[in-house]
Amino acid sequence: MRNYHISRRMSQRRAAAIFLALICVVCASAPVGSSGSSPERVLPSPACGEGWVMEEKAALYTKDTLFERINGESELYFPYGFEVLASARYVNEKAPRVAVEADVYRMGTLLDAFGMYANYRRTDDDVVAVGAEGFVSSSQLLFYQDRYFVRLQASGTSHLEREVFLACASAVSQKLPRNSDRPGELKAFAASAVIPRSERYVAQSLLGYAFFRRGLIADAVLGDARVQVFMVPEESPDAARKAFDQYRAYLGASGQNIRVTEADDLVALEAVDPLYGKVYVEQTRRYLVGAVRVPETSAAKRLVGQLRERLAPVTGGIPPG
């Protein structure tokens, strides 16, 4: 009898272990939404505005199926930590062929969501106060909020009233985490010479160079010239110095004259990049900060110095990648 009870307890423990293992497998394979909710819950139901009703249940797309929704564009999203897309179509009750197609992408981080948003934004877009930032036209409204990138597009028509987009965007925004902050890294580009809303985050190969793994870039004006300023974050000062040295070696292999100066914790170079003309780049701590296409080095030094000084107040900086 005693052996029977022992055997029974062991069987119960094995059954419990198998049950817990199955639960873990299910949890690991199921998509996880914000605050533990399902991803489709970021889409308002049954409507996203008065008279605009969800046509069918929201559809979900993962990395393996994203091409089914945005064939030809899906590869753009993967470097930005794409996790899942929730998509729905809201039809006009009075004209069912006219609809708003709502796509809500959950990206890796707030910076990644900004990166996707900025990929579509232009400096002359009509900015709207939705989420962290948004813009609207007659055919679409895009915004980002927390680590979500939202795209609303007109379907069945080339023009929708602005109020329709704003109502739907507001309804989606209320479903997302209540974080309307912009990435702190953008504070580094708050110099007066930088053109507002020209900042972009490139998740891989900034300027097309593999040794600049990722970074932010923006347009700026120096005198009568339009230049570009950029920032490359690295995991450590040693990694940043390695990227700096790789860039210097690349310029040297191109037969360019390079001037390098070092002082305290800062090393800088002046050279002519075969693709971008005259450049000035500094490495300080775990960052590279620079300017390309510069007409005159002294002005570029001042502008890069302003960006470098603004790096210090950024809480935590860009997280190491």
C-alpha positions as CSV (number, residue, x, y, z in Angstrom):
1,M,0.0,0.0,0.0
2,R,2.8,2.4,0.9
3,N,4.5,1.8,-2.5
4,Y,1.1,2.5,-4.2
5,H,0.8,5.9,-2.5
6,I,4.4,6.8,-3.4
7,S,3.9,5.7,-7.0
8,R,0.6,7.7,-7.2
9,R,2.3,10.9,-5.8
10,M,5.1,10.5,-8.4
11,S,2.6,10.2,-11.2
12,Q,0.8,13.3,-10.0
13,R,4.0,15.2,-10.0
14,R,4.9,14.0,-13.5
15,A,1.4,15.1,-14.7
16,A,1.8,18.5,-13.1
17,A,5.2,19.0,-14.6
18,I,3.9,18.0,-18.1
19,F,1.0,20.5,-17.6
20,L,3.3,23.3,-16.7
21,A,5.5,22.5,-19.6
22,L,2.6,22.7,-22.0
23,I,1.5,26.0,-20.5
24,C,5.0,27.4,-21.1
25,V,5.0,26.2,-24.7
26,V,1.6,27.9,-25.3
27,C,2.7,31.1,-23.6
28,A,5.9,31.2,-25.6
29,S,4.2,30.7,-28.9
30,A,1.2,33.0,-28.4
31,P,1.7,36.7,-29.4
32,V,1.8,39.0,-26.4
33,G,0.2,42.4,-26.6
34,S,0.7,45.5,-24.5
35,S,0.2,45.0,-20.8
36,G,-0.4,41.3,-21.4
37,S,-3.5,41.8,-23.7
38,S,-3.8,40.4,-27.2
39,P,-2.3,42.6,-30.0
40,E,-5.7,43.0,-31.8
41,R,-7.0,44.8,-28.8
42,V,-5.0,47.9,-29.8
43,L,-7.6,48.4,-32.5
44,P,-10.9,50.0,-31.4
45,S,-14.0,47.9,-31.8
46,P,-16.7,48.0,-33.0
47,A,-15.9,51.3,-34.6
48,C,-13.0,53.8,-34.8
49,G,-15.3,56.8,-35.3
50,E,-18.9,57.7,-35.8
51,G,-20.2,55.8,-38.8
52,W,-16.9,53.9,-39.4
53,V,-17.4,50.3,-38.3
54,M,-14.9,47.4,-38.2
55,E,-15.7,45.2,-41.2
56,E,-14.3,42.0,-39.9
57,K,-12.3,40.7,-37.0
58,A,-8.8,42.2,-36.8
59,A,-6.1,40.2,-38.5
60,L,-2.6,39.6,-37.0
61,Y,0.6,39.3,-39.0
62,T,4.0,38.1,-37.6
63,K,7.5,38.1,-39.1
64,D,6.6,35.1,-41.2
65,T,3.4,36.5,-42.6
66,L,3.9,40.3,-42.8
67,F,4.6,40.1,-46.5
68,E,1.0,39.0,-46.9
69,R,-0.1,42.5,-45.8
70,I,2.7,44.7,-47.1
71,N,4.5,42.7,-49.8
72,G,7.6,44.5,-51.0
73,E,7.9,46.6,-47.8
74,S,8.0,44.0,-45.0
75,E,11.8,43.7,-45.0
76,L,12.0,47.4,-44.1
77,Y,10.5,46.7,-40.7
78,F,12.6,43.8,-39.5
79,P,15.8,45.8,-38.5
80,Y,13.5,48.0,-36.3
81,G,12.5,45.1,-34.1
82,F,9.1,44.3,-35.7
83,E,7.1,41.9,-33.5
84,V,3.5,41.9,-34.7
85,L,1.0,43.9,-36.9
86,A,-2.7,44.2,-36.0
87,S,-4.7,45.3,-39.0
88,A,-8.4,46.1,-39.5
89,R,-10.7,47.7,-42.0
90,Y,-13.3,50.3,-41.0
91,V,-16.0,50.9,-43.5
92,N,-18.3,53.9,-44.0
93,E,-21.8,52.8,-43.1
94,K,-23.2,55.2,-45.7
95,A,-20.7,54.2,-48.4
96,P,-19.4,50.7,-47.7
97,R,-16.8,50.8,-50.5
98,V,-15.0,53.6,-48.7
99,A,-12.9,52.5,-45.8
100,V,-10.1,53.4,-43.4
101,E,-7.5,50.7,-43.2
102,A,-5.8,50.7,-39.8
103,D,-2.4,49.1,-39.3
104,V,-0.8,49.1,-35.9
105,Y,2.8,47.8,-35.8
106,R,4.5,46.8,-32.5
107,M,8.2,47.5,-32.9
108,G,11.1,46.7,-30.6
109,T,11.4,50.1,-28.8
110,L,10.2,53.6,-28.8
111,L,13.2,54.6,-30.9
112,D,12.4,51.8,-33.4
113,A,8.8,53.0,-33.7
114,F,10.1,56.6,-34.3
115,G,12.5,55.1,-36.9
116,M,9.7,53.6,-38.9
117,Y,7.5,56.7,-38.6
118,A,10.4,59.0,-39.7
119,N,11.0,56.8,-42.7
120,Y,7.7,58.0,-44.2
121,R,7.7,61.6,-42.7
122,R,8.7,64.6,-44.7
123,T,9.7,68.0,-43.4
124,D,6.7,69.7,-45.1
125,D,4.1,67.3,-43.8
126,D,1.0,68.6,-42.0
127,V,1.8,67.7,-38.3
128,V,-1.0,66.7,-36.0
129,A,-1.0,66.2,-32.2
130,V,-1.6,62.5,-32.0
131,G,0.7,60.2,-30.0
132,A,4.3,61.4,-29.8
133,E,4.0,62.9,-33.3
134,G,1.8,62.4,-36.4
135,F,1.2,63.8,-39.8
136,V,-1.9,63.8,-42.0
137,S,-2.7,64.2,-45.7
138,S,-5.9,63.7,-47.8
139,S,-5.2,59.9,-48.0
140,Q,-3.4,58.9,-44.8
141,L,-2.5,59.6,-41.2
142,L,0.6,58.2,-39.6
143,F,1.8,58.5,-36.0
144,Y,3.9,56.7,-33.4
145,Q,3.3,56.2,-29.7
146,D,5.4,54.3,-27.2
147,R,6.8,51.4,-29.3
148,Y,3.9,51.4,-31.7
149,F,3.8,52.7,-35.3
150,V,0.3,53.4,-36.6
151,R,-0.7,53.8,-40.3
152,L,-4.2,54.8,-41.3
153,Q,-4.9,54.9,-45.0
154,A,-8.0,55.7,-47.2
155,S,-9.4,52.8,-49.3
156,G,-11.8,53.1,-52.1
157,T,-11.2,56.8,-52.4
158,S,-8.2,59.2,-52.8
159,H,-9.5,61.7,-50.3
160,L,-11.0,61.5,-46.8
161,E,-11.9,64.3,-44.5
162,R,-9.2,65.2,-42.0
163,E,-11.7,64.8,-39.1
164,V,-12.2,61.1,-40.1
165,F,-8.5,60.3,-39.8
166,L,-8.2,62.3,-36.6
167,A,-11.2,60.5,-34.9
168,C,-9.8,57.1,-35.9
169,A,-6.3,58.0,-34.8
170,S,-7.5,59.3,-31.4
171,A,-9.5,56.1,-30.9
172,V,-6.4,54.0,-31.6
173,S,-4.1,56.2,-29.5
174,Q,-6.4,55.6,-26.5
175,K,-5.8,51.9,-26.8
176,L,-2.0,52.2,-26.7
177,P,0.3,52.7,-23.7
178,R,0.0,56.3,-22.5
179,N,3.4,57.4,-23.4
180,S,3.6,60.4,-25.7
181,D,7.3,61.0,-25.2
182,R,9.7,61.4,-28.2
183,P,12.9,59.4,-28.0
184,G,15.3,61.2,-25.7
185,E,18.1,60.8,-28.3
186,L,16.4,63.5,-30.4
187,K,17.4,66.1,-27.9
188,A,20.9,65.9,-29.2
189,F,19.6,67.4,-32.5
190,A,18.0,70.4,-31.0
191,A,20.6,72.8,-32.4
192,S,19.2,75.8,-34.2
193,A,21.0,74.8,-37.4
194,V,19.2,71.4,-37.6
195,I,16.1,71.4,-39.8
196,P,13.1,70.5,-37.7
197,R,11.6,67.1,-38.3
198,S,14.4,66.0,-40.6
199,E,15.8,63.6,-38.0
200,R,15.8,59.9,-38.9
201,Y,16.8,56.8,-37.1
202,V,18.6,54.2,-39.3
203,A,18.7,50.8,-37.6
204,Q,21.6,49.4,-39.7
205,S,24.5,50.7,-41.7
206,L,24.2,54.4,-41.2
207,L,25.4,56.3,-44.3
208,G,25.7,52.8,-46.0
209,Y,28.7,51.9,-43.9
210,A,28.7,48.5,-42.1
211,F,31.0,49.9,-39.4
212,F,28.4,52.5,-38.5
213,R,26.0,49.8,-37.3
214,R,23.1,52.2,-36.6
215,G,22.5,55.8,-35.7
216,L,20.5,59.0,-36.1
217,I,20.9,61.5,-38.9
218,A,19.4,64.9,-39.7
219,D,19.7,67.7,-42.2
220,A,21.2,71.0,-41.1
221,V,22.1,74.4,-42.7
222,L,25.5,76.0,-42.4
223,G,25.5,79.3,-44.1
224,D,24.2,78.7,-47.6
225,A,25.0,75.0,-47.5
226,R,22.9,72.1,-46.6
227,V,24.8,69.4,-44.6
228,Q,24.0,66.3,-42.7
229,V,24.8,65.6,-39.0
230,F,24.8,62.2,-37.5
231,M,25.3,60.3,-34.3
232,V,26.4,56.6,-34.0
233,P,25.9,54.9,-30.6
234,E,28.0,52.0,-29.6
235,E,28.1,49.5,-26.7
236,S,31.2,51.0,-25.1
237,P,33.9,53.6,-25.7
238,D,36.2,50.8,-27.0
239,A,33.5,49.8,-29.6
240,A,33.1,53.5,-30.6
241,R,36.8,53.9,-31.0
242,K,36.9,50.7,-33.1
243,A,34.2,52.1,-35.4
244,F,36.1,55.4,-35.6
245,D,39.3,53.6,-36.6
246,Q,37.5,51.5,-39.2
247,Y,36.2,54.7,-40.8
248,R,39.6,56.2,-40.7
249,A,41.1,53.1,-42.3
250,Y,38.4,53.2,-45.0
251,L,39.2,56.8,-45.8
252,G,42.9,56.0,-45.9
253,A,42.3,53.1,-48.3
254,S,40.5,55.6,-50.5
255,G,43.6,57.6,-50.8
256,Q,42.3,60.6,-48.8
257,N,44.3,62.9,-46.7
258,I,43.2,62.6,-43.1
259,R,43.9,64.9,-40.2
260,V,43.4,63.3,-36.7
261,T,43.6,65.2,-33.4
262,E,43.2,63.8,-29.8
263,A,42.5,65.6,-26.6
264,D,41.4,64.1,-23.3
265,D,38.5,61.7,-24.0
266,L,37.9,63.1,-27.5
267,V,39.4,62.1,-30.9
268,A,38.5,63.8,-34.1
269,L,39.2,63.5,-37.8
270,E,38.9,65.8,-40.8
271,A,38.9,64.3,-44.3
272,V,37.2,64.0,-47.6
273,D,34.8,61.1,-47.9
274,P,34.6,59.7,-51.5
275,L,30.8,59.5,-51.2
276,Y,30.0,62.5,-48.9
277,G,32.6,65.1,-49.5
278,K,34.3,66.9,-46.7
279,V,33.6,65.4,-43.3
280,Y,34.3,66.1,-39.6
281,V,33.8,63.3,-37.1
282,E,34.4,63.1,-33.3
283,Q,34.5,60.1,-31.0
284,T,33.6,60.7,-27.4
285,R,32.6,58.1,-24.8
286,R,30.5,55.5,-26.7
287,Y,29.4,57.8,-29.4
288,L,30.6,59.1,-32.8
289,V,29.2,62.5,-33.8
290,G,29.9,64.0,-37.2
291,A,28.9,66.0,-40.2
292,V,29.2,65.2,-43.9
293,R,29.0,67.4,-47.0
294,V,30.4,70.3,-45.0
295,P,31.6,73.4,-47.0
296,E,33.9,74.6,-44.2
297,T,35.3,72.6,-41.3
298,S,35.3,75.2,-38.5
299,A,31.5,75.7,-38.8
300,A,31.1,71.9,-38.8
301,K,33.2,71.6,-35.7
302,R,30.9,74.1,-33.9
303,L,27.8,72.2,-34.9
304,V,29.1,68.8,-34.0
305,G,30.2,70.2,-30.7
306,Q,26.6,71.4,-30.0
307,L,25.3,67.9,-30.7
308,R,28.0,66.3,-28.5
309,E,27.2,68.7,-25.6
310,R,23.5,67.7,-25.8
311,L,24.3,64.0,-25.5
312,A,25.1,64.4,-21.8
313,P,21.6,65.3,-20.6
314,V,20.0,62.3,-22.5
315,T,19.0,59.9,-19.8
316,G,20.8,56.6,-20.5
317,G,21.4,57.6,-24.1
318,I,20.6,55.2,-26.9
319,P,20.6,51.7,-25.4
320,P,23.5,49.5,-26.5
321,G,22.6,47.3,-29.4
